Amino acid sequence: MGKSFPDPKVPPEEVVNDALQAVVDGIEEVYPGEQAKQLNEQLMQDPKAVEKFIATFLLG
């Protein structure tokens, strides 16, 4: 599924570690990898700008 997405890809070990740490900490939302963390921060600051940016990746 992730073959068409550009690098950097998050190593599976990092995803597992972040997910398990979230369970230990009682956190419901997990954003493994630097890109996901940055996207979440941007969504919290300006969701409309992120929406417009993501729309540029859609076909048509």
ABEGO torsion letter per residue (X at the ends): XAAABBOBBBBAAAAAAAAAAAAAAGBABBBBEAAAAAAAAAAAABAAAAAAAAAAABBX
